[in-house]
């Protein structure tokens, strides 16, 4: 349940979520992927995660380029990420 989920933005910024915070039998936190704001597409900025339970914007990522379920940091749940090794 400690499996990290790394979300990377177009500017290289990353945010981490923990599987336990979104698991239905544990935290049940909602994580949404916004593709529009007030009906306007986010084409230029790209998709953004929406975490309603967060009280501040510390995990705000604009223009998501990758989501890694092993965290992409190596050492847990998989091989270390190589430079340029991104994927959705």
C-alpha positions in Angstrom: 0.0 0.0 0.0 3.1 2.3 0.0 3.3 2.3 -3.8 4.0 5.8 -5.0 2.3 7.4 -8.0 4.4 10.1 -9.6 2.8 12.8 -11.8 5.1 14.8 -14.0 4.3 18.1 -15.6 5.6 19.7 -18.8 7.9 22.0 -16.8 9.5 18.9 -15.1 7.8 19.5 -11.8 6.6 16.3 -10.0 4.0 15.5 -7.4 3.5 12.2 -5.5 0.4 10.4 -4.4 0.4 7.3 -2.3 -1.7 4.3 -3.4 -3.2 4.1 0.1 -4.7 7.6 -0.1 -6.8 6.6 -3.1 -7.5 2.9 -2.4 -11.2 2.3 -2.0 -10.8 0.4 1.2 -8.4 2.9 2.8 -8.2 6.7 2.0 -10.8 6.8 -0.8 -9.4 10.2 -1.9 -10.7 11.4 -5.2 -8.2 12.2 -7.9 -9.6 13.7 -11.1 -7.9 14.6 -14.3 -9.1 18.0 -15.6 -9.1 18.6 -19.3 -11.4 21.7 -19.2 -12.0 24.6 -16.8 -15.4 26.1 -16.9 -16.0 24.4 -20.3 -12.8 25.8 -21.8 -10.3 23.1 -23.0 -6.9 23.2 -21.4 -5.2 22.6 -24.7 -2.3 25.0 -24.3 -1.7 24.1 -20.6 -2.5 20.5 -20.9 -4.4 18.2 -18.4 -4.1 18.9 -14.7 -4.8 16.7 -11.6 -7.5 17.8 -9.3 -7.2 16.7 -5.7 -10.3 18.1 -3.8 -9.0 16.9 -0.5 -5.7 19.0 -0.7 -6.0 22.2 1.3 -3.3 24.0 -0.7 -1.8 23.7 -4.3 1.4 21.9 -3.3 0.6 19.1 -5.7 -0.6 21.3 -8.5 0.9 20.1 -11.8 0.2 21.8 -15.1 0.4 20.0 -18.5 0.8 16.4 -17.3 3.3 14.5 -19.5 3.6 11.3 -17.4 2.0 9.3 -14.7 4.1 6.5 -13.2 2.5 4.0 -10.8 5.9 2.9 -9.5 6.8 6.5 -8.8 9.6 6.6 -11.3 12.2 7.1 -8.6 13.6 3.6 -8.4 14.3 1.7 -5.3 10.7 0.5 -4.9 8.4 -1.3 -7.3 10.6 -1.3 -10.3 13.7 -0.2 -12.1 15.1 3.3 -11.8 13.8 5.7 -14.4 16.2 6.6 -17.1 16.4 10.2 -18.4 13.7 10.8 -20.9 11.9 7.6 -19.8 8.4 9.0 -19.5 5.0 7.4 -20.2 1.4 7.6 -19.6 
